[in-house]
Amino acid sequence: MDAHLTIYIEPPVLVEGGSVIVAGRALPEEEWRRVTGGANPAAGDDANPKRQQVKEGDRLFGAVVSAPSTIVEFVYPETGSYTFNFLPAAPYRLQYENRLETEQVLVGSASNVTDPDGGFVEWSTLSVVAVLGTLRSQQFARDEAMNYADALYEPTTTTRFEGARTITLHASGSNAPEGGR
């Protein structure tokens, strides 16, 4: 039983780059099976190569990122594992499919993280991924990783998807270009 997540990248991140913090939250298997609600952009994406990995009992989730500093939180079964991939969002796929560059720059976990919805959350797995672009590079993603916990105390924008949510960080300094690839 595995979770598969596709993160669809839209402009301006698709062109200028950004930081995506992919945060996994393990759930008991029965609770994970019952996760519903929110749109799932991966559900109708027949061109998603991740579909080939999905086996019986697995679930394929999708989330959309368009802000330079975004956390993508997703759920996976504590008895299973997960995978994730990045794709240009459908309207931009043909133009950018071979130009989307990502690089994982940090890996870890986080506990007692302030949840924008209230309380605290534990992310059993955390990957910081640089989306390389004309304005932002790996260093930008590393810097954002060091600042994300503080940025969660500031106003954020949360978008819910089936099995995932994006948390757009507004106070992280993400609007400041620092030089791209």
Rosetta blueprint (number, residue, H / E / L):
1 M L
2 D E
3 A E
4 H E
5 L E
6 T E
7 I E
8 Y E
9 I E
10 E L
11 P L
12 P L
13 V H
14 L H
15 V H
16 E H
17 G L
18 G E
19 S E
20 V E
21 I E
22 V E
23 A E
24 G E
25 R E
26 A E
27 L E
28 P L
29 E H
30 E H
31 E H
32 W H
33 R H
34 R L
35 V L
36 T L
37 G L
38 G L
39 A E
40 N L
41 P L
42 A L
43 A L
44 G L
45 D L
46 D L
47 A L
48 N L
49 P H
50 K H
51 R H
52 Q H
53 Q H
54 V L
55 K L
56 E L
57 G L
58 D L
59 R E
60 L E
61 F E
62 G E
63 A E
64 V E
65 V E
66 S L
67 A L
68 P L
69 S E
70 T E
71 I E
72 V E
73 E E
74 F E
75 V E
76 Y E
77 P E
78 E L
79 T L
80 G L
81 S E
82 Y E
83 T E
84 F E
85 N E
86 F E
87 L E
88 P E
89 A L
90 A H
91 P H
92 Y H
93 R H
94 L H
95 Q H
96 Y H
97 E L
98 N L
99 R L
100 L L
101 E E
102 T E
103 E E
104 Q E
105 V E
106 L E
107 V E
108 G E
109 S E
110 A E
111 S E
112 N E
113 V E
114 T E
115 D L
116 P L
117 D L
118 G L
119 G L
120 F E
121 V E
122 E E
123 W E
124 S E
125 T E
126 L E
127 S E
128 V E
129 V E
130 A E
131 V E
132 L E
133 G L
134 T L
135 L L
136 R L
137 S L
138 Q H
139 Q H
140 F H
141 A H
142 R H
143 D H
144 E H
145 A H
146 M H
147 N H
148 Y H
149 A H
150 D H
151 A H
152 L L
153 Y L
154 E L
155 P L
156 T E
157 T E
158 T E
159 T E
160 R E
161 F E
162 E L
163 G L
164 A E
165 R E
166 T E
167 I E
168 T E
169 L E
170 H L
171 A L
172 S L
173 G L
174 S L
175 N L
176 A L
177 P L
178 E L
179 G L
180 G L
181 R L
